Amino acid sequence: MRKKNSRLLSMVLAAATSMTMLAGCGGAATPNESGVDTNTSTEQAGTEATTEEVSQVEVNLGSYSEAPMLADQVSAGTLPAVEERIPDADNVFVETVDATGAHLEIGNYGGVINLAGASGGWGLSRPTLESIIRYNTDGSYYPNVIKAFDHNDDYTEWTFHLREGMKWSDGEPFTADDITFWYYMCHLSNFDSKKNGWPALKEEVDGEDAWAKLTKVDDYTVTWTFVNPKYPADFIENGDFKWCWAPAHYLSDLIPDSEDFPYVENEYWQSTGLSEEEVLANAQKKGIDAATVKDLGKAVSYNFWNTSGLPTLNSFVLSTVPGNSSKDDTLCIMDRNPYFWKVDAAGNQLPYVDALHFNTTSEDGQDLLMFRSGEIDIITIAMKDISATLGDLGDAAELREWGTTNWGSYQITFNYTNTDENYATLFANPDFREAMSICVDRKQVSELLSDGFLEPGQAAPAEGNIGYDEEWATKWTEYDVDKAKSLLEGCGLVMGSDGFYDFADGSDFMLTFLAYDGGADESYPVFEQYYKAVGINCALKNLEVAAFDEQIDNNDWVAVMGPHTAIGGASLKDRAAPFVPIAQSSEWYGEYGTYYQTKGAQGVEPTGDMAKLVEIYDKWRSTSDEAERDAYQEQIYQIHKDNLWSIGYLKAENSYELINSKIKNYADNLVWADCYQYANMTHYEVLFKAE
């Protein structure tokens, strides 16, 4: 269980003593407890539910129940009976516990959950998206949309078993045909714009990229076949493989066969023979307005949750009512999916609430005012606003804490592949990094930048996260100006007549920090005083994010304050790129990542411990043994502890949400991470409002 920030809780409790704080939600979730299938006998990547674990929750699927609004439609003859809409007891997904392992309450139907506006292309998906697998907070995972998965002995073949009787939101059957259609007609043709974005489905064969062969075994079974072993790390865990389906019955007349989106020969689907103009015209007939086929493909087979009228497997479906059918509408509505394939332990079809309402606000702070007035039920809140809001609302609101994956707050990092040898040599010296760390009074920084709520710390995994190490979290954190100066001089820097250090050859040493979109405007002046006091001349260069990224990509930078991709992560099962130099992604490893990504064609070849990170990561990817993978991950973390390529000055800031106290089944101590799909870890389908 994650521990809460004690200073924050003291502040909150002092201001709102009547508030009920939810304690930890029991121990870590057992591997399959977050969703009990009634026949969990298939291997699940080395994590299997036992009979004893499942029996902790009494499951009664003698019959199904449904929301009154759906029952009314059944009575009116406009909707089939619930038993005809969802899988039978052998195939339905039974939701029994939350992502922390705590047992769920049986809810009541009705009402809506009001949220702030959906920002970005993924805003509507976060509470609603149903993916291949789902994670628990302890890093374990289990089959979600698919019923089960397994593999052959040498990991060259993976099999997905689907849920017989499962349907799309329009009532059409969901079968293996929807997977072959997605793969051969949408993905390999790059119609979905993500052909090169999901590494799980490709491998290297004879020096060239090769794609998995997808085979339909029967209506509810498919296999993915590779030439080389495809171990769990590269397939089900870290392959960024969120879904592999599309509604063939709806999209079949929207797929072109053109130069930009060529038909891929396969045994299941023939070329549509449609031109790009024809598919755009067909899309218009369905109410889908797209300027280009590229836009259309991304809208209907990638960001599909944003397309009104498109069948989905998600818990909530975008409204078709004009004025409520776009994420950009002032009030965007996602309605309950009447064919949703999950039930609670009593056989009640989920979701409980009728709809999710996304309320777009026009002014800063308006969402907080709407929460105070009861117009919004769930809101992300800054630490500075928690005390006053809870003090005013009392029992009407509750606090939820989300752990983050950042390794510390107020990070700085340096360009280890800088083309100026003076800078590259200096940054490679750990004594320089130690000096940059200990020349700052973290206690004072905490008071100045967080009102004392964030404790001093280092760029290290937070307490409660995988890899937490108290020695690492406090390494190089003791304020010592004299030692910092000694270390800097030991690195070959020479104090100049202006009171700032120069390089040994007499050239100026200027530590220019890049930042983007004003992200360091508040913090830089605080750190500047410490750097200059110890003899380091420095400056801040603030850029728009596009210009910032361009300078990083061009290797035209010295240091960064507040990196765009900060070092850290939940684990290697999350995105490895933030703490292993395998892509042109994270600032701290610069062109080393480019070297790996381009297989040595570009970038700078890593050496020493930087190279070891990549070597160990490749071993992690290439083993089926979970214990070995854990050991490799520990080695990677140890190398980071030894080097501290990025410096953090305060412990990681968690994220906080206030919720309407009538909302039930909203877990505490969840984790905000990509592999957990962020807000999806809340499991909105099980939330309900107490009467």
Secondary structure, DSSP 8 states (H G I E B T S, - for coil): -----HHHHHHHHHH-TT-------SS---TTTTSB-TT--S--TT----HHHHHTS----SS-B--HHHHHHHHHTSS--HHHHS--TTTSEEE-B-TTS-B--------EEEEE---STTTTTTTT---SEEE-TTS-EEESSSSEEEE-TTSSEEEEE--TT-B-TTS-B--HHHHHHIIIIIITTTTTS-TTT-GGGEEEETTEEEE-EEEEEETTEEEEE-SS---GGGTTTTS--------HHHHTTS---SSSS-----SS-------HHHHHHHHHHTT---SSHHHHHHHHHTSGGGSTT----SSEEE--STTSSSTTSSEEEEEE-TT--EEETT-BBS--SSEEEEE--SSTTHHHHHHHTTS-SEEE--HHHHHHHHHHHGGGEEEEEEEE-BSSBS-EEE-TT-SSHHHHHHHH-HHHHHHHHHTS-HHHHHHHHHTT-S-B--SS--TTSTT--HHHHTTT-S--HHHHHHHHHHTT-EE-TTSSEE-TTS-B--EEEEEETTTTTTTHHHHHHHHHHTT--EEEEEE-HHHHHHHHHTT--SEEES-SS-SB-S-TTS-STTTSS-SS--GGGHHHHHHHHTTTSSS----HHHHHHHHHHHHHHT---HHHHHHHHHHHHHHHHHH-SEE-SB----EEEEEETTEES--SSEEE-TTTTGGGGG-GGG-EE--
